[in-house]
């Protein structure tokens, strides 16, 4: 067979050329000073897989320019010093060459000891104006301009000097004659992520919290052109601290300068293209050979698989098409398989617009689904951390079985997620074909675990020591989760598996709701969907469980359990608790009715030490109580829930609320005033029915 012979001959030639190349380079460059430790990637603090131009930790200074030297504390954000100002590195994207930075001196701190603007060299760190907005903070002013809103003012006491008249502006500072008349002792100007600035303007974040969200920069290596030449000669880019010049390192020694001599340059000019041509020729020949073999095996396998599946699949096509016409005639739990028209689209590597990946490329991305890459294990499958060839970090869900029911859930999740677009919903990048050897879903990677991990899971202990999972963070998680669910309900979708294990968090503790395998598309003009109860014990709506009727109030009940988890840090179901307290929702209702709310609340979030936090937690407990009512008609809608949470966060109700509410129950509804009349029977309803069990209006 000619191919192996060609491969062995070219390999021998290649080795001889490489030996000659190494000899030639060493003759032109006699510098043998040792520069070890620059191979591969390294970790710094809680950020991993870093490489050139960054140095720090166990990566020596000579492995990159000084502008990218990191300080690496243990298990927290690394620091990068720019113009003598320390910044925490919240995120690092080596593919897109972006960093998210936050000022260390302003970290959750509105009253710094020194006042320094963020000035960055745009040739190295471009603040990427499209992603950021300017934040200007004024300290110790003689007065505040009339146009400054109360929420933009704050108290600051620095070194015993009362700087009460301090305020901040987002965006360009207006040219106003009044501003020229106001004297301020100090001021600081820094960039801020545009989305964070918007939340700060709407009072969804405090100034201290916004300062921990940071801003984005695009970084550039000042020696990038010369480093590229080094990379093309199979060297590692480095930096000679003694001469302050870039160097090229091969086998821990300088092998050639980024700008080579004429002799070295001529040698490499001749040899490297030759090697490249040989490699390309071998790769093409070998690739054609391997592809032909794989294609034959795959074709044979798919023929057998298709014959066994086609009868079962095609019988469901006409009744389960996922398009706008089907919504008025909704008769099944999910849109199972595409019509023949959609099947043609599958040939273009797209399911409902989602990219179709091969099993082999996802196997490579996850190191053959290595156990060390496992992110979580749920009822439907295991999720693995992966990295695609294009550099994107992904979460790959590997479903446990490949049967009809699992394929149905698989296609359901793809169909629903590809039609949704919301900042608090996890994004679906793509999936494998339903005829693949395994069913795999590919999502954006959310790096900071789940809410359950932080409340009572593997990250709970670190949170208790670091104090990161504060009440304000928890309340913001509740609001962003409510935003996502309200968006789903407006899109006629019921999640059906709302729980803290399905609420993911990024590094800035922003919410991404995930796992739509059990979700349902709600038909227009229907009061409910009749279907067998599915979900997670402890979160399932009791009326849904009893009546087999799913409504969007079923999600409201599950969200009520999430709210109780956020204020208590307890699990939804825990058999180690007393028999009457195994179910957290039952425990919470009992504690609230018995005026023993303090026995339910996590003591670490300030309920007993901070009056404002105490009032806000009490109001959230009241809202959770309403969400957990047995009769769905007594529960608020998700839109109402979101509005109440926003009011609580803005502290608009607190001026009218006592510190401890007198909570009582009247006919299944929560009241604080004994003279209050019970609500009307249709209280809190929308155009859908939320009552006791009714005759079926839709089968599913």
N, C-alpha and C positions, 0 to 999 in steps of 0.2 A: 504494500500500500504506500503511495508516494508521500502522503501527508506527514507521517512520523519522520521519514527520512529528511524531508525538507525542514521540519522543525528542529531536528537534532543538528543539522548542518548549520542553520542560521544561528542556533544557540551558541555553537562553538565559535563561529565568527564573531558573534556579539561579545562573548567573553574576552576574546583576544583584543578586540577594539577597546573594550572597557579597561583592560590592563594597560594598554598603550596610552589611553586617555589619562588614567591616574598617574602614570609615569611622567607624561608630558606636563601635567599640572604641577606635580611635585617639583619638577626641575625648574619651572618658571617661578615657583613660590617657595623659597627655602625657610619660611617662618614656621617653627614647630612649637610655638607657645601653646600650652594646653588651655582649651576652652570647653570643658565638659558640661554635661547636664542640659543641653538644649534640645534633645530629641523628644518627640512626642508631645503630649499635652500635660497640663498640670492643673491642680485645684488650688483655689485661694479662697479662704473663708467658706461660704456656702455656695460658691459658683465654681462649676467644674468644666473640664474640657477646654481650658484656656490654652492658647499657644501664642506665637509671635504675633504682634509686637509686645505682648504683656510679659512682665517678669514679676517675681515676688514669691514669698514662701520658700520652698525648696528649689525654685528655679533661679539660677544665678543672674546677677545684674548684667552680665555680658551677653545674655540671650535676647536683649531687646533695648531699644532706646530709653533713656531715662524718663521721657515724658509719659511712659506707660508702666512705670514701676509701681506695683501694688503693695499695700500693707495687708497682711493676711491674718486677721484674728480668727479664733476657732469658732466655726459653725455660725458666724454672723456675716453680714455684708463686708466684703473687702473695701479698702479705702484707696482712693487715687488722689494725690495732691496736685492741684493745678494752680499755678500762680500763688503758691503758698497757702491756698485754701483747701482743706480736706473735703473730699466728697465720698459718700458711700456709693458703691456700684450695686444698684438694685438688680439690673439685668445686663447681660452681655450677649449680643448676637454677632458671632464672628462671620457668619455668612453675609448678613446685611451691613456689617461694620457699624452697628449702632450700640450705644450704651444708654441706660437710664441711670442718671446720677441724682443724688440728693445731698444737700449741704449737711455735713456732719455737725457743724456748729449750730445749725438751725433745726436739727432733728427733733421734731416734736417740741420745739422751743421757740416761743415768740419773743423772748427777751434775751438776746445774746449779750455776751460780755464785750465783744468787739463788733464793729459795724463795717463790713467789707462787701463790696459789690462782687457779683460773679462776672469776672472778665475772662474770657476764653480766647485763645489764639484760633481764629476761624480756619486757618490753614491746617490745624491739627484736630480741633474739636469744633465742628460746625453745629450751632444750636438748632438747626433744622426748623426754621420759622414756621413751616406748615404744621408742625406737631406741637409747638410750644406757644405760650403767650407770656408777656412780661408781667411780673408781680413786683410792685413797688411798695415797700413798707416804710412808713414815716414814724419816727419815735420822738417823744418829748416835744410835741408841738404846742404853741401858745394857744391854739384853738383848732377846731376841726371845721373844714368847709361845710356849708349848709347842704351841699349835694351828697355828702358822705352818709350812707345809710347806717343805722345803729349797729347792724350786724358786722359792719366793716371796722368798727371801733373796738379797741381792746385795752386792757390794763397792762402796764409794764412797769416794773420796779427794778431798776438796774443800779446796783451799788448804792442802795439807799436813796437814789434820786427818783422821785415820783414822776414817771412818764405816762401819766394816766391818759393824756390826749395823744394816743397813738392810733394809727389807722392804716389800712392798706387799700391799694387800688389795683385792679386787674386790667391789663391792656395799656394802651398809651396814656400817659399822664396828660390830662387836658390843659391847654393853654388858657388859664383863667386869671384875671387880674387879682382876684381874691387870694389865690394861692401865693402870689408874690408877697402879699401882706402878712401871711402866716409864717411865723418862724418855727422851724423844727430843729431839734438838737442834732438828730442823726437820721440817716435813711439808708435803706438797703434795696438794691434792685437785683432780682434773680429771675431766670426763666422758670416756667411751670408748664407741665403738660396741659394742653388746651382743654382736654376733657376734665382734668382736675380743676382747672380754673372755672369751668362752667359749673361744676358741682359746688365749688366754693362760693360762687356768685349766688347760687340758689340756696345757700346755707345747708347743703347736704353734707358738707364737711366743715370742720373748724379750721382755722388758719394753721394751728399746730399739726393737725392731721394732714392737711394739704402739703405741708413742707416735707412730710415723709414720703410723698408720692413721686417727687422728683421731676426731672425733665429729660428729654431725649437729645442726644448729640450723635452726629455722624463723625466717626473718627477716621483720620487719614495718617498713614505712616509717612513721616517727613522724608524717609529714605526709600519710599516704595519702589521707584524705578530701578534703583540699583539692587534692591532686594529681589526683584523679579528676575534679574540676571542671575543672581545666586541660586534661586530656586530652579531655574532651567538647567543649572549644572549640578543638580541633585545635592546641593548644599543646604545648610540651615542658616537663615539670616541671623546675624548677631550684631554686637556693638562693642567696640574696644573702648572701655572706660578711660584708659590711659591716654589715648589719642583723640577721644571723642569722635571717632569715625566708625561708619558701618563696616562690618566684616562678613566674610562668608566662611562658615565652619563646616568641615567635613571630618567625620570621625574624631571629633573633639579638638581639631586643630584648624588653623586658618589654611584654606586650600586655594583660594584665589580672591583677590579684592573684587568688590562689585564692579569697578572699572578696571579691566584687565590690561596687561601690557600687550604690545603688538604681537609678540611671539605667541603668548598664551591665547590671545584672542584669535589669531589665525588658526592655531591648532584646534581650538574648540569649534571654530566656524566650519572647519572641514569635517571633524569627527561627529559632532552632535547631529547635524542633518543626516549624515550617513546612518548613524544608529537609529535615529527617528524613522527613517525610511524603512529600515529593516524591520523595526518593531511593528510599524503599521502594516507592512506586508504580511508578517507572521500572524498578527492579530486578525487581519481580515480573513486570511485563509483558514485559520483555526476556528474563527467565529462562524464562517459559512458551514464548516464541517459539523460543528456542535449543533448549530441551529437546525440543520437538516435532520439530524438524529432526534432531537427533541420534538420537532414538528411531527415526525412520524409516530413517535410514542404518544404524544398528546392527542393526535387525531384519532388513533385507535381507541384511546381511553374515553374520549368525548363521545364517540359514536355509541359505545356501550352504555355510557351514562345517560345520554340523551334518549335512547330508546326506552329505558326504564322509567324515566321521569316525565316524558312528554305527555303521556296519556293523562296522568294526574294533574299536570300543570295546565295544559291547554283547555281542560274542561272548565276551569275557573276563570278563563280570560275574559269572556264577555260580561260576566257579572261583577267583575272586580277591577275594572279599568279606573286608573287614578287620573281623572280629569274633571273639569267643572260640571259636566252633565251628570256624572255619577253621584254628586253630592245631593241632588234632589231625589234620588232613588236609592238611598243608603240602606243596604240589607245585610252587610257582613261586617265583621270586626275590623278588618284592615283591607286596603287595596292589595291583593295578593300578588298578581303577576301582570306584566304589561301586555297590551294588545299587540297584534302583529306589527302595527305601525311603530309602536315603541320598541319592539324587538330590533327593528332596523337601527334605531338609535344606539342600542347596546353594541352593535357592531362598530360604532364609532367610539367605543370605550366610555360610555356615559350611561348611568342609571339616573333618570330624572334630573340630569345635569351634574351628577356626582361622578368624579373620575373613577375609573375601574383599574385597580391595581392587580398585578399578578401575585399569586401566592409566593413565588420565588423572591420577588423584590421585597416583600414584607418580611420574609424569613431572614433575608440579609439585614434588613433594617433593625431587626430585634435580636440579632446574633442567635438565630435559630430558636427564638422564644426562650432565651436563657432565663433561668429562675431569678437571677440577680436583677433582671429588668422588670420584674413583676411589680405593677403599681397597685393592683387591687384584685379582689376575687368576689364576684357577685353571684346572683342566682342564675344568670344566663351565660356568663363566661368570665374569662380572665383578661385583664387589661395589662398590656406591656408597653414600656417606654421604648421608642424606636427613633431612628434618624434616617430620613430618606436620602437618596443620592443627591438631591438638590439642596441638601442642608437643612430642610425643615425638620424640627423635632415633632414627633407625633405620639399619640396614644393609640395603640392597636388593640381593639377588643376581639378576642378569639372566642367565638361561641362554642359551647360545649358539644352540641350535637348537630348533625346535618340531616334532620328529618323534616317532614312537611311543616310541622308547627314552628320549628325554629326558623325555617326559611321564611315563613309568614311574618314572624317578628322582625327578621332581618330586613325584608323588603319594606315593612311598615316603618321602621326607623329611618331608612334611607328616604322614603317618600316624604315623610313629615319634615325631616331636618333640611332637605334641599329646598323646601318652600318657605323656610323661616329665616329671618335675619334680625337679630337683636343682640345688643352688646352683652347681655347677661345670659345668653344661651350658647352652649358649646358649639363650635363649628365642625361640620362634617367635611373632611377633605375628600373622602371617597370610600371605596369598598372593593372587595373581590367580586367576581362573578358568582351568581348563585349556584353555578355548576362547578365552582372551584372545589378542590379537594377539602378545603375548610372555609367556613364563613367568617370573614374578617371585616371589621369596620375600622376606618382610619379617621381619627379626630385630631383637632389641634391639641397640643400637649399643654396641660395646665399644671404648673410645677409645684403648687403649694398644698397638695393633698385635699381632703374633703373637710367639710365642717365637722363631721363626726370625728375625724382624726384629731382635730384641735380641741373639741369639747371633752371627749372621753376615750380617745384612741391613742395611737402611737405618738402623737405630737402634743398631747395634753400636758405632760410633765414639763416639757421645755417651755410651753406657754406660761405655766404657773411661775416659773423662775424668771422668764424674760419679761413678763407683763405685756406681751404683744396683743393678746386676745382680750382687749379691754371692752367695757360696755359699749363705747362708741363704735368700735369695730363690729360688735355683735349686732347692734341696732342697724348699722349700715348693711350688714349681710341680710338681715330680715327685709329691709326696704328693697334691695336689689333683687332678692328672690321673689318678692311680691311683684316687682316690675315685670320680671320674666313670666310669671304665671298669669298676670293680668293680660300681657301681650298674647300669650297662648290662647286664653279664653276669648279675647277679641278676634283671634284667628280661627275660632270654632274648634279648638283642640283642647282635649283634657289630658293632662300628663299621666295621671293614674298611679304614679309611683313617687310622689313627693316625699323625700326623706333627706336627712342630713348626709347620708352616704352618696346621694346624687347631686349634692351642691358642692361644686369644686371651687377652689380659691386660687387666684394667681398670687404672685409675690407681693402685690399691693393689697391683698385680701379682697379683691374684687370678685364678684360671684359669676360663675358659669354653671347654669343648671344643665344637667346631663341625663342620659339614659331614657330614650323615648321608645324603648321596645314594647312597652305596654300602653303607650299613648293611643288615644282614639280621636278620629276626626268626627266632630259632632255634626249631624245633619241639620240643614236649615229647617227652621220652623218646627223642630221636634222638642218635646218637653224633656226627654231623657233617652238614653240608650239602654236597652235591656241586655244584660250580659252577665255571665258568671263572674263573681267578685275575684279580682286579682290585685295583688299588691303585697306589701310587706307587713307582717303582723305588728301591731302597735300603731300603725298609720292608717289602716283601712277604715273608711267611713262606716259607722255601724248601720246606718240606714241603707247604704249600698249593700252591705253584707246581708241584711235581712230581706230587702226587697228586690235585689238583683237589678237595681235601676241606677245607672251611672249618670251623674250630673256634674257640672263644674263646681258645685258645692262640695263634692267629694274631695277635690283638691284643696278646698278651703279647710276642711277638717284636718287633712294631713298637714297642711301648713300650720294649723293651730298646735299640733304636736311639735313641729319644728320650733315654734316660738317658745314653747315650754322648755325644750332642750336648750335653747339659747340663754334662758334666764336661770336654768338650774344646773346645766352641764351634766345632766343625767341621761341615761339611755332610754329609748322609747319602751323597751321591754327588758327587764332584768329579773331573772328568777331568784337572784340572791336577796332581793328585797322581800319585805313582809308580803304575805299572800294578797292583801288588799291593795298593795302598792306595786305589784309586778308590772302592771300596765301604767305607764307614766301619765296618760291622759286622765285615767280614773283617779290616780293619786293627786294630780293637779286640781281637778274639780273638787275633790274632797278637802284639800288644804285651803283652797280659796273660799269655799262655802263655810268652812270652820274658822275663818279669820286667822289662819296660821300660815300666811304667805311667806313669812320669814323662814319657816322650816323647809320651804321649797327652793329658795333662791341660793345660788352659788355665792358664798360669802366673799369671794375674791374680787368681785366686780363692783364693790363700793356701795352695796345696798344699805349697810349699817353705818357707813362713815360719810356718805355724800348725800345731802338732802335732795339735790337735783336728780341725781341718778336714782335715788329711792322712788321719787315721784314718777320718773319715766318708766322704770321697771314695773311699778304697780299698774300703770296705764297699759303697758304691753301685756301684763298678766290678765287684765280685764279684757283686752282684745282677744287674747288666746281663749279665754273662757267662752266668749261669744262664738268663736270659730269651732269650738268643741261641743256645741249643743247637739243633742241626739237628733232632733228634728232639723233637717237641712233648711227648712224655711225660716228658722230662727237665726241662721248664720248670715253674716254679711257676704257680699260678693268680693272677689279679689280686688276689684277696682276700689271698692269702699275700704277694704283692708289697707291697700296702698295709701290711700288718702289719709287714713287715721295715723298710720306709721309716720308719714311725712310731717303731720301736725305735731306728733309727739317729739320727733327729732328737732323740729324748729322751736320746741318749747312753747308753742302757742297756747296749749291747754293748761300748762303748769301753773300759770298765775291764778287760775280759777279752781285748781284741784288741791285738796288737802294732802298732806304728806302721806297719810295712811287712809285709804279709801274704805268706807263702810260698805263692804260688798255683801249683797244678799241675792237670793234667787227667787224670782217670781215666775211661776209657770214656765220654767225652763229658760228664762231670760235674765241677764245680769242687770241689776239696778243699783244705784247708789243713793237714791232718794226714796224713802218709804212712801211718799205721797205720789210718786210717779205712776201713771196709768200704764198698764201693759200695752205693748205695741199691737197694731192691727195685724190680722192674720197674714196679710201680704207684705209685712215689713221685710225690707232687704231683698225682695225678689226682683228679677229682671224679666225678660220676655220668655224665660224658660221656667218650668214648674219645679218647685222645691217643696214637696210636702210628703205626706205618708205614701205608702205603696199604692200605685195607680195601675190601671191596665196598661199593657205594653203598647208603646207607640212605635217602637223600632226594635227589631230583633237583631241580636249580635252575638 
